[in-house]
């Protein structure tokens, strides 16, 4: 999902996306849904949230963040 689609989704859920980046916006949506705000924290590629909407994006973003830190 691109950032604009995520902003629209946030608005439909009553959240104000403001100027949040993709990672923080998804975490705000996760909190609003009553889920863990864990987007992009699966650095080891392991996650038990199998039904998560963000699962594939999460793994990609976590990998990208790890490579940036190396």
N, C-alpha and C positions, 0 to 999 in steps of 0.2 A: 504494500500500500504506500502510495506517495504521501508527502506531508500534507498536501491540500485535502486529500481524502480523509486523512486522520483528523485534521482540524474540523471538517464537516461532521465526522462521527462524534467528536468531542462535543460539538455544539448540540447535536441531537440528544446527547446525554446530559445536557444542562451544564456543561463545563465551558469556561471561557478559555480558549486556547492561547490567547494573548500572543506573546512572542516566544513561547516555549519551543525548544528544539524537539525533534522527533522522539528522542529517547525519553525526555521529561514529559512530553505530552502523552505518550503511551503509558508511562507509569501513572500519570494522573488518571487516565481512563481505567487502568487496572485497579487503582485504589477506589475509584467511584463505583466499580463493579463489585467491590468487596473482596477482591483478589489480592495476591501478593504483588507489590510494585517492584517486580524483579526483571523487567525488560533489559536485555543485554548483560545479564549477570551470569549466564551459563558459560563461564569461561572454559570449563572442562568438557563442554558439549553434552552435559547430562542435565536433564530436567524432568521432574515427575509430573509436570502440568501438561498432560497429553492433549487435552482439549483446548489449549490456549490458542486464541486467535492469532497471536503474535509469534508463535513458536519458531517458524522458519526464519522470519526477520530477526528474531532474537538471537538465534545462533550465528547468523551472518554478522550482525552488529557486534556481538561479543568477540567473535574472531577478529574483526576489524580493529576493535579497541585493544585487544591483546597484541596484535601486530604493531600497532602504533606505539605501544608502550615499550616494545622491545628495542 
